């Protein structure tokens, strides 16, 4: 078991256990329907949502991939570290970050995304980045939901700044 914030992640003990579970899953999935459309709310949660104090969902995983690809963050297993270049980039982007204490694991860390099953950036860096996206008007919170919607200016800004796409407005409406 590995702790990650409030979550606990368990690893399988051996390849034999993996094969057993895969066999059970294959039998269970043999007669399931081929396609089951997600509700609008489920689509919105998958696309972008708030996870505690930072972003999650496809958008956050894409942002994390961008930051790692540009070497603004370094991902080492289950940990993340903001590089000097990353600090400068986020500063120019308008993200206000307090100086981290030495060995401050909460400053820049990873959080496992439950829809993507991949890590997204969390900690003070993730929270400040999310706040900046809201301040710019690139994101709007959906009413009565954890999901967030990327605005038209947000789609342009995310594409130009981070090189990533986002959900189109007709896929999820802010009033859902």
Buried (B, 14 or more C-beta within 10 A) or exposed (E): EEEBBEEEEEEEEEEEEEEEEEEEEEEEEEEEEEEEEEEBBEBBBBBBBBBEEBBBBBBBBBBBBBBBEBEBBBBEEBEBBBBEEBBEBBEEBEBEBEEBEEEEEEBBBBBBBEBBEBBBBBBBBBBBBBBBBBEBEBBEBBEEBBBBBBBEEBBEBBEEBBEBEBBEEEEBEBEB
